[in-house]
Amino acid sequence: METLESKIISGIERISESIRVGFIRQGLSLALSPTQVRLVNFISQRGPVSQAQIAMELGLDKTTISKSIKSLLKKKIVKIQRDDKDHRLKKVSLIKDINNVYLESVFQALKESIENLNRKERELVYLFIYNTILALFRNGIISYQRMCTNCSYGSWKGKKFYCSFLKKFLNVSDFMINCPDFSPK
């Protein structure tokens, strides 16, 4: 008999496969490689970002990023501009938003599933996801993560987690997987 743990892992594999297929379909429809699709989706979520940040957060080497960005520039999907605050820094941003019906339907199905949970169930799912990402990071499976528990602003005070940037104790639902104010330890 299959254990609950193996059923959970199997379910995560199916969800991941659905998203991966969406990236492949999106890439085929736009003549983009899977790496280019990952970059476009990353940039669309994060806004203007440097190539170094992309490499660090996606765990890709700088050569791969550079080649993919050059191809996306030629296809007029992204542009490179100087940072407003530091003119030495160049940031990559999207020129046009890329629509993907398949990925949107996958994400809509996930959203509907989450909306059917009560608040406590949502917090437990989020805590599971947060802890899984943290374990993957700590085991060297995924790279650089901008998470509360990796941040210099965060610390445990007894059984509660305190963010000195926000100057408050955080609940599970407050934990960030991709914090814009992240400062590495």
C-alpha positions, -999 to 999 in steps of 0.1 A, spaced: 0 0 0 12 35 -9 21 57 21 6 92 24 41 106 20 46 89 -14 11 100 -25 21 136 -16 53 133 -36 35 118 -65 10 146 -65 37 172 -65 54 155 -94 21 157 -114 17 194 -106 53 201 -115 49 181 -148 18 202 -157 38 234 -152 68 220 -171 46 211 -200 31 246 -199 66 261 -202 74 238 -231 41 246 -249 47 283 -243 82 280 -257 71 261 -288 44 287 -296 69 315 -294 100 297 -307 117 300 -273 138 274 -255 127 262 -221 154 284 -205 142 314 -224 106 307 -212 119 305 -176 137 338 -180 106 355 -194 84 342 -166 110 351 -139 113 387 -153 75 390 -156 72 381 -119 102 402 -106 101 432 -129 134 447 -141 163 425 -128 200 422 -135 215 392 -153 235 384 -122 203 383 -101 187 360 -127 217 336 -127 218 336 -89 181 330 -83 175 305 -111 207 287 -105 219 291 -141 254 300 -152 260 335 -166 269 323 -201 235 305 -204 217 337 -192 237 359 -215 230 338 -246 193 335 -237 190 373 -231 207 380 -265 182 358 -282 153 374 -264 166 409 -274 167 398 -310 131 386 -307 121 419 -291 107 402 -260 131 419 -235 151 451 -234 181 461 -213 182 495 -196 203 512 -170 192 512 -134 176 545 -123 196 545 -90 229 530 -102 237 538 -138 265 512 -139 239 484 -134 219 471 -164 185 455 -158 165 433 -181 128 439 -184 100 427 -207 89 447 -237 57 427 -242 38 405 -219 36 369 -232 2 352 -229 0 315 -223 -34 300 -221 -22 266 -209 -1 280 -180 -29 304 -171 -53 274 -169 -29 254 -147 -24 284 -124 -62 290 -123 -68 254 -113 -42 257 -86 -58 289 -74 -93 274 -73 -79 244 -53 -63 267 -28 -94 289 -25 -114 258 -14 -92 254 17 -99 272 50 -73 296 64 -57 270 86 -54 245 58 -39 272 35 -13 280 62 -4 243 65 0 240 28 21 272 27 42 260 56 48 227 38 59 245 6 81 270 25 98 242 45 103 221 13 119 250 -5 141 256 25 152 220 27 159 219 -10 181 250 -6 199 237 25 206 204 7 221 223 -23 194 211 -47 183 247 -55 203 278 -53 199 312 -36 166 318 -19 153 352 -7 134 337 22 128 350 57 148 323 74 178 330 52 176 368 58 198 389 81 167 407 93 151 375 106 157 356 139 140 332 161 130 345 195 118 314 213 92 298 191 84 330 172 101 345 142 110 382 143 117 404 113 138 434 123 131 451 89 93 450 95 98 453 133 73 426 140 68 389 147 57 370 117 29 345 114 32 316 89 12 335 63 37 364 67 68 344 57 82 353 24 96 330 -3 108 358 -24 112 389 -2 119 422 -20 137 435 12 159 404 16 194 408 29 216 377 29 231 365 63 
